[in-house]
């Protein structure tokens, strides 16, 4: 299978199963698209007819181009066979260790964001803070269920985790105290809305957190429309100076400024550019996922606009990079040469198997987006995972298990997509959230084009 498309002046051929990307001229682009299903003689005649007024397009040139295509096929770089996808579920079932936890240290929040999937941090339940004892048991659970894996990941999440800051610090200290004796290394991430960020938080995070995620939706009017304080005021002016200081002092350590776009800002590239102009270089902007009847929900008629926005973003990123003012966009970060491995490409994020969420009461869920849904309660940090049927459900949740993914060219980039989004859209973790799929495919086209452009610049 190949995926052929044209973007920003580039003719791009992606060989889906090998991952090879070919940037070609217009004639080769047409030839490769016809090559697999059209006899060679017909390919040549059709192209001679189309390009008959071009002196550089001769029968000999086309025959040589066909030979090049055949050589690429022999090398497994064009129309490569899919010889691993039938083993996707088998590969996923082989992994039985837990490598990451999302600790919901606070089911409460000091903002009242309209689109919050967590119902303003409460997850449709009671407000609560995780005790140190519950968090400690969660870390012990992770250590004991991680097998021989050395590197473990813990996300401090909410609600707003800084509302339980003392427990966060104590849990980090406890985990560090167990590292040497257990032959483990912890990598911590904190997600915050910024309201409670101060010098102590900045210094501690820059010392202990492998990554921090800072929530900002972009322009003041966009951010303040939905990310309001509990008193109804905007939060932009309160948090932006704190985030700028946070990032200034963070140096070269990882962070992301993460936003959400809705129907109220389908021109979301303006928000990304605004954040870049504020000095932030590591950016993410996610499409809102909510009930279709919500006023800020994205609609099918918005898709052409959103596709254009992703193209605008890609082109502007290249322009700014050339000027020495580049920035990173999370969804355009792909490695065409070194990974991820085929297991990861087929099995996805590991929710419900390698990755679990922990509530303030110690209850286990497949990930943070399932928290509060009793059908997906998997156990607790004392007894471990007690619902083996749920484990099996998520073990079977590979790209091969989704019929709609079979003929999708992007399946090895999204690994079948988000199980939670699929569940909320279709009622099944093995379904597909088609709206999200369409946005993802567009992002991948843009990401691959950026790589092609960067490679061309290096060669020139």
Buried (B, 14 or more C-beta within 10 A) or exposed (E): BBBBBEBBEBBBBBBBBBBBBBBBEEBBBBBBBBBEEBEBEEBBBBBBEEBEEEEEBEEEBBEEBBEBBBEBBEEBBBBBEBEBBEBBBEBBBEBEEBBBBBBBBBBBBBBBBBBBBBEBBBBEBEBBBBBBEBBBBBBBBBBEBBEEBEEBBBBBBBBBBBBBBEBBBEBBEBBEEBBEEBEBBBBBBBBBBBBBBEEEBBEBBBEBBBBBBBBBBBBBEBBBBBBBBEEEEBBBEBBBEBBBBBBEEBEEBEBBBBBBBBBBBBBBBBBBBBBBEBEBEBBBBBBBBBEEEEEBBBEEEBBEEBBBBBBBBBBBBBEBBEEEEEBBBBBBEBEBEEEEEBBBBBBBBBBBBBBBBBBBBBBBBBBBBBBBBEEBBBBBBEEEBEBEEBBEBBBBBBBBBBEBBEEBBBBBBBBBBBBBBBBBBBEEBBBBBBBBBBBBBBBBBBBBBBBBBEEEEEEE
